[in-house]
Amino acid sequence: MKFSVTGMGCAACQTRVENAVKQVNGVESVNVSLLTNSMEVEGDFSNADIIQAVKDAGYKADYLEEGKSIITEDKRELSNETKSILKKFIISLVIFIPLMIISMGNMFFGFTHDYKMLVIVEMVLALAVMIVNYKYFLNGIKSAIHLSGTMDTLVALGSGISFIYSVVTMIRIINHPEHGQHLIHSVYFESAAMILVLITLGKFIESYAKGRTTDTIKELIHLAPKTAIIEVNGEQKEVAVNEIKEGDIFVVEPGHNIPVDGIIIHGLSKVDESMLTGESALANKQIDSKVFAGTKNHERLIKCRATEVGTDTTLSKIIDMVSKASTSKAPIARIADKVAGVFVPIILGIAIITFIVWMIVGKGTEDAINFALSVIVISCPCALGLATPVAVMVGNGVAASVGALFKNATALENAGKTKNIMLDKTGTITVGNTMNDEIREDSAEAIKDFKNMNINVTMLSGDKEETAKFFAEEAGVDDYVSEMKADQKESEVSKRLASGVTMMVGDGINDAPALTTADVGVAIGSGTDVAIESADVVIVNDSLKTVSKAIKISKSVIRNIKQNLFWAFIYNIICIPVAAGVFYQALGWKLTPMIGALCMSLSSVFVVLNALRLNLLKKRYK
């Protein structure tokens, strides 16, 4: 079952929702995606119980009907969430600018000595910014009630403590105006507001960049036209695509996208299937040729009979497969999840210790609060939570664009670690024409790629020794096994598992057991439904070269995830001690809460932008 989840702001939120849902009776597994604000739950349970568990944790969940994607926005437009954040940022900035002018201007130019009026105006403006960004405080309070901490907790504490401390100082100024010139330097209303402004700016950039990670899925969603022309009793009429039924006759003119899967019953043409297969060359189509939803007719008008409609079309299945894989969790993300679960309590503990230590060494309340606040606002659990899912989302999209569909993030991660690859001969290395068979045009090149990546290549064949040897030599395979049956293929794969990650590539029913046994099972798209069901990866365009591309993309994704995790950890490891003032006495390094908030905002933005670099692979592998 799939649910949308709203109210999550960081990795700690994601972990809290997962832990809450795991406690529901009948739940076997749960996977929450911070990136798409969605959740998949498996087991025997009541949807109402799941929704209530999420609500009790301080968030909101809604059931998503089968076939409905959480990703529906047009890629050219900002999402509603991004628009809302942008609006809050603009309003906050408009209020904050006069606050900064009043605060900083008076500090440098001393244009007024009416400090009572000055601090009151600053307080009103700061309070206005806090009201605009009230959700940080509301979510922070909810987290406190549930005895958990999130990014909102840190933001609310950082801004709230600055505001409260400033209000106390303001009262002292009002009661003792003669000390106003001295006390005004202990007012931090602009810090309370700036923390919120900078965090909101970072959230906007992050939200916008996160939206770009789903561009490939959005492109796929918008491939299918909204309407189509069908023919009824010799007359043509325009209908909504979701009204087309299996067996209906539909007409596609040149330059228009095909609405559903079907078979051509009249005419011949050329069709662009690049978005589904990754192949740039137009495919020749004639009577009895298969056509697919979302592909584009180029040359002549064709009439087709609908064979698969709605969620049964190839395009819908691809969208569903890519969406599920993109929101699944890679094994490499586990360490980040564990850290995120205890991150905020640890940070709060460090902040308290920082305050106590600076009070003990005699720096005074003001400096102690500043150091403690800097620790709170510079710490970023978001970067940890986004490090893996953004790379997985973009990587899956890139793989789909070249014709490789990963069913889950585990397969995406493992493919790049492949040490052994077992290739079925008939229909995989060869075109599959029975005793007139021949090597696929790019098989030899793909096998050369595997060897260049230091992958051990083995061909498995049911043919006699002489025939298997001939094709192995033709394809450039050094190791082959002939006269193989289905159970023997599975056994051969099992032998290799101990020597490293093993990939099996096949297309037939007899390959299904081996595909299931392998660490990564890869089915050629023209293969049987059984093979495709058993596999972890589906190659849509029948090309062995695409398997090579999929492995290379996986390697790039793993490398990107490691870069993101390194940044997320090293950022916090370096910045938290600096913010706490560890190097202040020796080197004079000191961070203000405002600089801390800016660093916090940019850290998660960096992770998302780094993942978006993976989109450059599309041009390389197209």
C-alpha positions in Angstrom: 0.0 0.0 0.0 1.2 3.5 -0.8 0.5 6.6 1.2 1.4 10.3 0.9 3.0 11.8 4.0 3.0 15.5 4.7 4.8 17.5 7.4 8.3 15.8 7.2 11.2 18.2 7.1 14.3 16.1 7.6 15.8 12.7 8.1 14.7 12.6 11.7 11.1 13.1 10.6 11.4 10.2 8.2 12.9 7.9 10.9 10.1 8.9 13.3 7.3 8.0 10.8 9.0 4.7 9.9 9.3 3.7 13.6 5.7 4.7 14.3 4.3 2.7 11.5 6.4 -0.4 12.3 4.5 -0.6 15.6 1.2 -1.1 13.9 -0.1 -4.7 14.1 0.3 -6.6 10.8 3.0 -4.4 9.3 5.8 -6.4 7.8 7.9 -3.6 6.2 7.7 0.1 5.8 9.7 2.5 3.6 9.3 6.3 3.9 10.7 8.6 1.3 11.6 12.1 2.4 12.3 13.0 -1.2 8.8 12.3 -2.5 6.9 12.6 0.8 5.5 9.1 0.3 5.4 5.8 2.1 5.1 2.2 1.1 3.8 -0.3 3.6 3.6 -4.1 3.3 1.6 -6.5 5.4 -1.9 -7.2 6.7 -3.2 -4.1 8.3 -5.9 -1.4 8.3 -5.2 1.7 6.3 -6.9 3.7 9.1 -4.4 2.3 11.7 -1.5 3.4 9.5 -3.0 6.9 9.0 -3.6 7.2 12.8 -0.1 6.0 13.6 1.4 8.7 11.4 -1.0 11.3 12.9 0.1 10.2 16.5 3.7 10.7 15.4 2.9 14.3 14.5 2.4 14.1 10.7 -0.4 13.5 8.2 -0.9 10.5 5.9 -3.3 9.8 3.1 -3.9 6.6 1.2 -2.9 6.7 -2.5 -5.1 4.7 -4.8 -3.4 2.0 -6.9 -1.9 3.3 -10.1 -1.8 6.9 -8.7 1.7 8.4 -8.6 2.8 10.9 -6.0 4.7 12.6 -8.8 2.3 14.4 -11.0 3.4 18.0 -11.4 4.5 19.4 -14.8 8.3 19.7 -14.8 8.1 23.2 -16.1 6.2 24.5 -13.1 7.1 24.8 -9.4 5.3 22.3 -7.1 2.7 23.7 -4.7 5.2 23.1 -1.8 7.9 25.0 -3.6 5.6 27.9 -4.4 4.5 28.0 -0.8 8.1 28.1 0.5 9.0 30.8 -2.1 6.0 32.9 -0.9 7.1 32.6 2.7 10.7 33.6 1.8 9.6 36.7 -0.1 7.3 37.9 2.6 10.0 37.2 5.3 12.6 39.0 3.3 10.4 42.1 2.8 9.9 42.3 6.6 13.5 41.4 7.4 15.2 44.1 5.2 13.8 47.1 7.3 14.7 45.1 10.5 18.3 44.8 9.3 18.4 48.5 8.2 17.2 49.6 11.7 19.4 47.2 13.6 22.7 47.5 11.7 22.1 51.1 10.6 21.8 52.3 14.2 24.8 50.2 15.2 27.1 51.9 12.6 25.5 55.3 12.2 23.7 55.9 15.5 20.8 57.7 13.9 18.6 57.5 17.1 19.1 57.4 20.8 15.5 56.4 21.5 16.5 52.8 22.3 13.1 51.9 23.8 11.3 52.7 20.5 14.1 51.0 18.5 13.9 47.6 20.3 10.1 47.6 20.2 10.1 48.2 16.5 12.8 45.4 16.0 10.7 43.0 18.2 7.5 43.7 16.1 9.4 43.1 12.9 11.1 39.9 14.2 7.8 38.6 15.5 6.2 39.2 12.1 8.9 37.0 10.5 8.4 34.3 13.1 4.6 34.4 12.5 5.1 33.9 8.7 7.4 30.9 9.5 5.2 29.6 12.4 5.4 26.0 11.1 9.0 25.6 12.3 7.8 26.4 15.8 4.6 24.4 15.5 6.5 21.3 14.3 9.2 21.8 16.9 6.6 21.9 19.7 5.0 18.7 18.2 8.3 17.0 18.2 8.9 18.0 21.8 5.5 16.6 22.8 6.4 13.3 21.2 9.8 13.3 22.8 11.7 13.4 19.5 13.8 16.0 17.7 13.8 17.1 14.1 15.4 19.9 12.0 12.4 22.1 12.9 13.3 21.6 16.6 16.8 23.0 16.0 15.5 25.9 13.9 12.7 26.7 16.5 15.2 26.6 19.4 17.8 28.7 17.5 15.3 31.4 16.6 13.2 31.2 19.7 16.0 31.5 22.2 17.5 34.5 20.3 14.1 36.1 20.4 13.4 35.4 24.1 16.9 36.6 25.1 16.3 39.8 23.2 12.9 40.3 24.8 14.5 40.0 28.2 17.2 42.6 27.2 14.4 44.8 25.7 12.6 44.9 29.1 15.9 45.9 30.7 16.3 48.7 28.2 12.7 49.9 28.8 13.2 49.8 32.6 16.7 51.3 32.5 16.9 53.6 29.4 20.2 55.1 30.7 21.9 51.8 29.9 20.3 51.5 26.5 23.5 52.4 24.5 25.3 49.5 26.2 22.4 47.0 26.3 21.4 47.5 22.6 24.4 45.4 21.6 22.9 42.4 23.4 19.7 42.5 21.3 19.5 39.8 18.7 16.0 40.2 17.1 17.7 40.4 13.7 19.4 37.0 14.4 16.1 35.4 15.4 14.6 36.6 12.1 17.6 36.0 9.9 17.9 32.3 11.0 14.3 31.8 9.7 14.9 33.8 6.5 18.1 31.9 5.6 16.6 28.5 6.5 13.5 29.3 4.4 15.8 30.3 1.5 17.7 27.1 1.8 14.4 25.1 1.9 13.2 26.8 -1.3 16.4 26.0 -3.2 16.3 22.5 -1.8 12.7 22.0 -2.7 13.2 23.3 -6.2 16.3 21.1 -6.7 14.5 18.0 -5.3 11.7 18.6 -7.9 14.3 18.5 -10.6 15.4 15.0 -9.5 12.0 13.6 -10.7 12.2 15.2 -14.1 12.6 11.9 -16.0 9.5 10.4 -14.3 7.6 13.6 -15.1 8.7 13.4 -18.7 7.4 9.8 -18.9 4.1 10.8 -17.3 3.6 13.6 -19.8 4.4 11.4 -22.8 0.9 10.0 -23.1 -1.6 12.4 -24.7 -4.7 13.4 -22.7 -7.0 12.7 -25.6 -7.1 10.4 -28.6 -9.1 9.8 -31.8 -11.1 6.5 -31.9 -13.1 5.0 -34.8 -16.6 3.8 -34.1 -18.8 2.5 -36.9 -16.6 4.2 -39.5 -16.8 7.6 -37.7 -14.0 9.2 -35.8 -14.4 11.0 -32.5 -12.1 12.5 -29.9 -12.2 10.9 -26.4 -10.2 11.0 -23.2 -7.4 8.5 -23.2 -8.7 6.8 -20.0 -12.0 6.1 -21.9 -10.2 3.8 -24.5 -11.0 0.2 -24.0 -9.2 -2.9 -25.1 -10.2 -3.7 -28.7 -11.0 -0.1 -29.6 -9.7 1.2 -32.9 -7.7 4.4 -32.6 -6.1 6.7 -35.2 -2.7 8.4 -34.9 -1.7 11.1 -37.3 1.9 12.0 -38.0 3.5 14.2 -35.3 1.1 12.9 -32.6 1.9 10.6 -29.6 0.3 7.1 -29.4 -2.3 7.0 -26.6 -2.2 3.3 -25.6 -0.5 0.1 -26.5 -1.8 -1.5 -29.6 -1.2 -3.4 -32.9 -1.2 -1.6 -36.3 -4.1 -2.8 -38.5 -3.8 -0.2 -41.3 -0.8 1.8 -42.6 2.9 1.9 -42.1 5.1 4.5 -40.5 8.2 5.2 -38.4 7.9 5.8 -34.7 10.2 7.5 -32.2 10.5 5.1 -29.2 13.6 6.8 -27.7 11.9 7.8 -24.4 11.0 4.1 -23.7 14.0 2.3 -25.2 16.9 4.9 -25.3 17.3 4.2 -29.0 17.5 7.4 -31.1 16.8 5.7 -34.5 13.2 5.7 -35.6 11.5 2.2 -35.5 9.9 1.0 -38.7 6.2 0.0 -38.2 3.8 -1.9 -40.4 0.6 -4.0 -40.2 0.8 -6.3 -37.1 3.6 -4.2 -35.6 3.3 -3.4 -31.9 3.1 0.2 -30.9 3.4 1.7 -27.4 1.8 4.5 -25.4 3.8 7.7 -25.3 5.9 7.0 -28.5 5.6 9.4 -31.4 4.3 8.6 -34.9 6.4 10.4 -37.5 5.6 9.7 -41.1 2.1 8.5 -42.0 -1.3 8.0 -40.4 -1.8 4.7 -38.8 -4.9 2.8 -37.4 -4.3 0.5 -34.4 -6.3 -1.9 -32.2 -5.8 -1.2 -28.5 -4.3 -4.2 -26.7 -3.3 -2.7 -23.3 -4.9 0.3 -21.8 -4.8 2.3 -18.5 -2.2 1.0 -16.0 -1.5 -2.0 -18.2 0.3 -0.1 -20.9 4.1 -0.5 -21.1 4.5 3.2 -20.3 2.4 2.9 -17.2 4.4 -0.1 -16.0 7.7 1.7 -16.6 6.5 4.8 -14.7 5.4 2.5 -11.8 8.6 0.6 -11.8 10.8 3.7 -11.9 8.7 5.4 -9.2 8.9 2.4 -6.9 12.6 2.0 -7.4 13.2 5.7 -6.9 11.5 5.7 -3.5 12.9 2.5 -2.3 15.9 2.5 0.1 19.4 1.4 -0.8 21.4 -0.6 1.8 24.1 2.1 1.8 21.5 4.4 3.4 21.2 2.4 6.6 24.1 4.1 8.4 22.6 7.6 7.6 19.2 6.4 9.0 20.7 5.2 12.2 22.6 8.5 12.8 19.5 10.5 11.8 17.5 8.8 14.5 19.7 10.1 17.3 21.1 13.2 15.6 18.9 15.9 17.2 19.2 14.7 20.8 23.0 14.5 20.4 23.1 18.1 19.0 20.9 19.4 21.9 23.2 17.7 24.3 26.3 19.2 22.7 24.6 22.7 22.8 23.9 22.4 26.5 27.4 21.2 27.2 28.8 24.1 25.1 26.7 26.6 27.1 27.8 25.2 30.5 31.5 25.1 29.5 31.6 28.7 28.3 29.8 29.8 31.5 32.4 28.0 33.6 35.3 29.6 31.8 33.8 33.0 32.4 32.8 34.2 29.0 29.5 35.4 30.2 25.9 34.5 29.4 25.8 36.3 26.0 28.8 34.5 24.5 27.7 31.2 26.0 24.3 31.6 24.4 25.8 32.6 21.1 28.1 29.5 21.0 25.2 27.2 22.0 22.9 28.7 19.4 25.5 28.4 16.7 25.8 24.7 17.4 22.0 24.3 17.2 21.4 26.1 13.9 24.5 24.9 12.1 23.7 21.2 12.6 22.0 19.6 9.6 20.2 16.3 9.7 18.7 17.1 6.2 21.9 16.5 4.3 22.1 13.0 5.9 18.5 12.2 5.0 18.9 13.4 1.4 22.3 12.0 0.6 21.1 8.6 -0.7 17.5 9.1 -2.0 18.3 12.1 -4.3 21.1 10.1 -6.0 18.9 7.0 -6.3 16.0 9.1 -7.8 18.2 10.8 -10.4 20.1 7.6 -11.1 17.0 5.6 -11.8 15.8 8.3 -14.1 19.0 8.3 -16.1 19.0 4.5 -16.3 15.3 4.6 -17.5 16.3 7.1 -20.2 18.7 4.6 -21.8 16.3 1.6 -21.5 17.4 0.1 -18.1 14.6 -0.2 -15.5 15.7 -1.0 -11.9 13.0 -2.4 -9.8 14.5 -1.3 -6.5 17.4 0.7 -5.0 19.2 -2.5 -3.9 19.5 -3.6 -7.5 20.8 -0.2 -8.5 23.4 -0.3 -5.8 24.5 -3.9 -6.4 24.8 -3.6 -10.2 27.8 -1.4 -9.8 29.5 -3.9 -7.5 29.2 -6.7 -10.1 32.2 -9.1 -10.1 30.7 -11.9 -12.2 28.2 -11.7 -15.0 26.5 -14.8 -16.4 25.0 -14.4 -19.9 22.3 -16.6 -21.4 23.2 -17.2 -25.0 20.0 -17.5 -27.0 18.0 -14.3 -27.1 20.6 -12.4 -24.9 23.9 -12.6 -26.7 22.2 -13.7 -29.9 19.0 -12.5 -31.6 17.3 -15.8 -30.7 16.3 -17.2 -34.1 16.1 -21.1 -33.7 19.5 -23.4 -35.4 19.6 -19.5 -38.1 20.8 -17.6 -34.9 23.4 -14.8 -34.9 25.2 -12.6 -32.5 23.4 -9.3 -31.7 25.3 -6.4 -33.3 26.4 -4.8 -30.1 27.0 -8.0 -27.9 30.7 -8.2 -28.6 31.2 -4.6 -27.7 29.2 -5.0 -24.5 31.2 -8.0 -23.5 34.4 -6.0 -24.1 33.0 -3.4 -21.8 32.4 -6.0 -19.1 36.0 -7.1 -19.3 37.3 -3.6 -19.2 35.4 -3.2 -15.9 37.2 -6.3 -14.5 34.0 -8.3 -14.5 34.3 -12.1 -15.1 32.1 -13.0 -18.1 30.5 -16.5 -18.5 28.1 -17.6 -21.2 25.5 -20.2 -20.3 24.0 -22.2 -23.2 21.8 -25.2 -23.7 23.5 -25.9 -27.0 26.0 -28.6 -27.8 29.7 -28.0 -27.0 30.6 -27.2 -30.6 27.8 -24.7 -31.1 28.4 -23.0 -27.7 32.1 -22.7 -28.4 31.4 -21.1 -31.8 29.2 -18.4 -30.4 31.5 -17.8 -27.4 34.4 -17.1 -29.7 32.2 -14.9 -31.9 31.1 -12.8 -28.9 34.6 -12.7 -27.3 33.6 -14.7 -24.2 36.5 -16.7 -22.7 34.4 -18.8 -20.3 31.3 -20.7 -21.3 29.3 -23.7 -20.2 27.3 -25.8 -22.7 24.3 -28.2 -22.6 22.8 -26.3 -19.6 19.3 -26.9 -18.2 17.3 -24.5 -16.1 18.4 -26.1 -12.7 22.0 -26.3 -13.9 22.0 -22.6 -14.8 20.8 -21.8 -11.3 23.5 -24.1 -9.8 26.1 -22.4 -11.9 25.0 -19.0 -10.6 25.0 -20.2 -7.0 28.7 -21.3 -7.3 29.7 -17.8 -8.2 27.9 -15.9 -5.4 30.7 -16.5 -2.9 33.3 -14.9 -5.2 31.5 -11.5 -5.4 28.3 -9.8 -6.6 26.9 -12.0 -9.4 24.7 -10.8 -12.2 22.6 -13.1 -14.4 21.2 -11.8 -17.8 18.6 -13.9 -19.5 15.3 -13.8 -21.4 13.6 -17.2 -21.2 11.4 -19.2 -18.8 14.4 -21.5 -18.2 16.4 -18.5 -17.0 13.9 -17.5 -14.3 15.5 -19.7 -11.5 19.0 -18.3 -12.2 17.6 -14.7 -12.4 16.1 -15.1 -8.9 19.2 -16.7 -7.4 21.6 -14.1 -8.7 22.5 -11.0 -6.7 21.2 -9.0 -9.6 18.9 -10.6 -12.2 18.6 -8.8 -15.5 15.8 -9.7 -18.0 16.0 -8.7 -21.7 12.8 -6.8 -22.5 11.7 -9.1 -25.4 11.9 -12.1 -23.0 9.1 -14.0 -21.4 6.9 -12.5 -18.6 8.3 -15.1 -16.2 11.8 -13.9 -16.8 10.8 -10.3 -16.4 8.9 -11.0 -13.2 11.9 -12.8 -11.8 14.4 -10.1 -12.6 15.6 -7.1 -10.6 16.4 -5.1 -13.8 14.5 -5.0 -17.1 16.3 -4.0 -20.3 13.6 -2.5 -22.5 15.5 -2.3 -25.8 17.0 -5.9 -26.0 20.5 -4.5 -26.1 23.3 -6.2 -24.1 25.1 -2.8 -24.4 22.4 -1.3 -22.2 23.4 -3.8 -19.4 26.9 -2.3 -19.6 25.4 1.2 -19.4 23.3 0.2 -16.4 26.4 -1.1 -14.6 28.3 2.1 -15.3 25.3 4.3 -14.2 25.1 2.2 -11.0 28.8 2.8 -10.3 28.3 6.6 -10.8 25.3 6.5 -8.4 27.3 4.7 -5.7 30.1 7.2 -6.1 27.7 10.1 -5.9 26.0 8.6 -2.7 29.4 8.2 -1.1 30.3 11.8 -1.9 27.0 13.0 -0.5 27.4 10.9 2.7 31.0 12.1 3.1 29.9 15.7 2.8 27.0 15.2 5.2 29.2 13.7 7.9 32.3 15.8 7.4 30.2 19.0 7.4 28.8 18.2 10.8 32.1 16.8 12.2 33.9 20.0 11.2 31.2 22.7 11.7 29.8 21.6 15.1 33.2 22.0 16.9 33.8 25.3 15.2 30.3 26.5 16.2 30.9 25.4 19.7 34.0 27.6 19.9 36.5 24.8 20.3 39.0 26.8 18.2 38.1 30.2 19.5 40.7 30.6 22.2 43.6 29.3 20.1 42.7 30.6 16.6 39.9 33.1 17.2 37.4 31.2 15.0 33.9 32.1 15.9 30.6 31.6 14.1 27.5 33.7 14.7 24.1 32.0 14.7 23.3 33.8 11.4 26.3 32.3 9.7 25.4 28.9 11.2 21.9 29.1 9.7 23.4 30.0 6.3 25.7 27.0 6.4 22.9 24.7 7.5 20.8 25.8 4.5 23.5 25.4 2.0 24.6 21.9 3.2 21.5 20.1 2.1 21.4 22.2 -1.1 24.9 21.0 -1.9 23.8 17.4 -1.6 20.8 17.8 -4.0 22.9 19.7 -6.5 25.6 17.1 -6.4 23.0 14.4 -7.2 21.6 16.4 -10.1 25.1 16.1 -11.8 24.1 12.5 -12.6 21.8 13.9 -15.2 24.9 14.6 -17.3 25.2 10.9 -17.8 22.2 11.0 -20.1 24.2 12.7 -22.9 27.1 10.3 -22.4 25.0 7.1 -22.7 22.3 8.1 -25.2 
